[in-house]
Amino acid sequence: MRVFNNVVYLSKGHSYSIEGSDHIDLHDNIAIGTLPSWTITNTDTTPASFFIANPLNHIYRNHAAGSDWHGFWYALPDNKGDRCPQGLPLGLFDSNVAHSNRGSGLKIDIFAPRAYPCLPTRNDQLIDPFAQNPSIPATFSNFITFANRESGVFGESLGTVTFDNFFIADFRVSGM
């Protein structure tokens, strides 16, 4: 599925929400003024212009401005049926822009892509505890974020993740 060339203005809850689907191309979209909602889901009280719960999708050339919380938020559930999104590889995150958000331009919750997403990350019985389930590199590319109240980029418990060609400016708490 492709979602492209759309504008969402003053929405309540997440402006664009990618939950369990694979193979979604979300590109060339704009979200302006994403507002909290107390009637949909828990995450909608701290909404993101682009809420991504599956890292396999392609998110590129999107623009998030003026969200009450986050521009882009990778909120990956630990386990979803036979899938483990926190361990899946990253599809594409490239050439996105986030500014003037109350929270972060890009927020990434627990994300450690690995060869076998649903198996344990480590085995302490081995000399190299990570040998049975090696890490898979993930690269977030060409991101511009500025004028966010909290931070440009906020990541929590990340695996082999690279931030390539980021421009981060004008934040109150931290750049990255």
C-alpha positions as CSV (number, residue, x, y, z in Angstrom):
1,M,0.0,0.0,0.0
2,R,1.2,3.5,-0.7
3,V,0.1,6.6,1.2
4,F,1.5,9.7,-0.4
5,N,0.9,13.4,-1.1
6,N,-1.6,13.9,1.8
7,V,-2.0,16.7,4.3
8,V,-3.4,16.2,7.8
9,Y,-4.2,19.4,9.7
10,L,-5.2,19.8,13.3
11,S,-6.0,16.1,13.9
12,K,-6.7,14.6,17.3
13,G,-4.6,11.5,18.0
14,H,-1.9,10.3,15.6
15,S,-2.0,12.0,12.2
16,Y,-0.6,8.9,10.4
17,S,-0.6,5.6,12.3
18,I,1.2,2.5,10.9
19,E,0.4,-0.4,13.1
20,G,0.9,-4.0,12.1
21,S,1.1,-3.9,8.3
22,D,4.3,-4.6,6.3
23,H,5.2,-3.1,2.9
24,I,3.7,0.3,3.4
25,D,5.3,3.2,1.5
26,L,4.5,6.4,3.5
27,H,6.0,9.3,1.6
28,D,5.6,13.0,0.7
29,N,3.0,13.6,3.4
30,I,2.5,16.5,5.7
31,A,1.1,16.6,9.3
32,I,0.5,20.0,10.9
33,G,-0.8,20.4,14.5
34,T,-1.3,16.9,15.8
35,L,-3.3,17.2,19.1
36,P,-3.9,14.8,22.0
37,S,-7.0,12.7,22.2
38,W,-8.3,11.0,25.4
39,T,-10.9,8.8,23.6
40,I,-8.9,6.6,21.2
41,T,-5.8,4.7,22.5
42,N,-3.4,5.4,25.3
43,T,-0.7,6.6,22.9
44,D,-3.0,9.2,21.4
45,T,-2.7,11.2,24.7
46,T,0.9,11.9,23.7
47,P,0.5,11.7,19.9
48,A,2.9,11.7,17.0
49,S,2.4,13.1,13.6
50,F,3.8,9.8,12.3
51,F,3.3,6.8,14.6
52,I,5.1,3.7,13.5
53,A,4.6,0.4,15.3
54,N,6.3,-1.7,12.5
55,P,9.8,-0.9,11.4
56,L,9.6,-2.8,8.1
57,N,7.7,0.0,6.4
58,H,9.2,2.8,4.2
59,I,8.9,6.2,5.7
60,Y,10.5,8.9,3.5
61,R,10.2,12.6,2.5
62,N,7.5,13.3,5.1
63,H,7.1,16.5,7.1
64,A,5.9,16.7,10.7
65,A,5.2,20.2,12.1
66,G,3.7,21.4,15.4
67,S,2.7,18.2,17.0
68,D,1.7,18.4,20.7
69,W,4.3,15.7,21.3
70,H,6.4,13.9,18.7
71,G,7.0,14.3,15.0
72,F,8.0,10.7,14.3
73,W,7.6,8.0,16.9
74,Y,8.7,4.4,16.5
75,A,6.7,2.7,19.3
76,L,7.5,-0.9,18.7
77,P,5.6,-3.5,20.8
78,D,7.7,-6.3,22.4
79,N,5.7,-9.1,20.8
80,K,2.7,-9.0,18.5
81,G,1.4,-12.6,17.8
82,D,4.2,-14.4,16.0
83,R,6.0,-11.1,15.2
84,C,8.4,-9.2,17.4
85,P,8.6,-5.7,16.0
86,Q,11.4,-4.6,18.4
87,G,13.7,-7.1,16.7
88,L,12.6,-6.7,13.0
89,P,14.9,-4.9,10.5
90,L,14.3,-1.3,9.6
91,G,12.7,-0.8,6.2
92,L,13.5,2.8,5.2
93,F,13.6,6.1,7.1
94,D,15.0,8.8,4.8
95,S,14.7,12.5,4.1
96,N,12.1,13.3,6.7
97,V,11.6,16.7,8.5
98,A,10.2,17.4,12.0
99,H,10.0,20.8,13.6
100,S,8.2,22.8,16.2
101,N,7.0,19.8,18.1
102,R,6.4,19.8,21.9
103,G,8.3,16.6,22.4
104,S,10.9,15.1,20.1
105,G,11.4,15.3,16.4
106,L,12.2,11.6,16.3
107,K,11.4,9.2,19.2
108,I,12.5,5.6,19.0
109,D,11.5,3.3,21.8
110,I,13.2,-0.1,22.3
111,F,14.6,-1.2,18.9
112,A,17.3,-3.8,18.5
113,P,17.0,-5.5,15.0
114,R,18.5,-8.9,14.9
115,A,18.6,-12.1,12.8
116,Y,15.9,-13.9,14.7
117,P,13.6,-11.2,16.1
118,C,11.6,-13.4,18.5
119,L,14.5,-15.3,20.0
120,P,16.4,-14.0,23.0
121,T,19.0,-11.3,22.3
122,R,21.7,-13.0,24.2
123,N,22.9,-16.4,25.5
124,D,25.2,-16.0,28.5
125,Q,26.3,-19.7,28.2
126,L,28.4,-18.7,25.1
127,I,31.8,-16.9,25.0
128,D,30.1,-14.4,22.7
129,P,26.6,-14.0,24.3
130,F,25.2,-12.4,21.1
131,A,26.6,-15.0,18.6
132,Q,23.3,-17.0,18.3
133,N,21.2,-14.0,17.4
134,P,23.4,-11.4,15.8
135,S,22.4,-7.8,15.4
136,I,21.3,-6.3,12.1
137,P,22.3,-2.8,11.4
138,A,19.6,-0.1,11.0
139,T,20.2,3.3,9.5
140,F,18.0,6.4,9.8
141,S,19.2,8.8,7.1
142,N,19.0,12.4,6.1
143,F,16.8,13.7,8.9
144,I,16.2,17.4,9.6
145,T,14.7,18.4,13.0
146,F,14.7,21.8,14.7
147,A,12.7,24.0,17.2
148,N,11.4,21.0,19.2
149,R,10.7,21.7,22.9
150,E,12.3,18.6,24.3
151,S,14.8,17.0,21.9
152,G,15.8,16.5,18.3
153,V,16.1,12.7,18.6
154,F,15.3,10.6,21.6
155,G,16.2,6.8,21.6
156,E,15.8,4.3,24.3
157,S,17.5,0.9,24.4
158,L,18.8,0.8,20.8
159,G,20.7,-1.9,19.1
160,T,23.0,-1.4,16.1
161,V,21.4,1.8,15.0
162,T,23.2,4.5,12.9
163,F,22.0,8.1,12.4
164,D,23.4,9.3,9.1
165,N,23.4,12.9,7.9
166,F,21.2,14.4,10.6
167,F,20.7,18.1,11.1
168,I,19.5,18.9,14.6
169,A,19.1,22.5,16.0
170,D,17.2,24.6,18.5
171,F,16.0,22.3,21.3
172,R,15.4,22.8,25.0
173,V,16.5,19.6,26.6
174,S,18.9,17.7,24.3
175,G,19.9,17.4,20.6
176,M,20.2,13.6,20.6
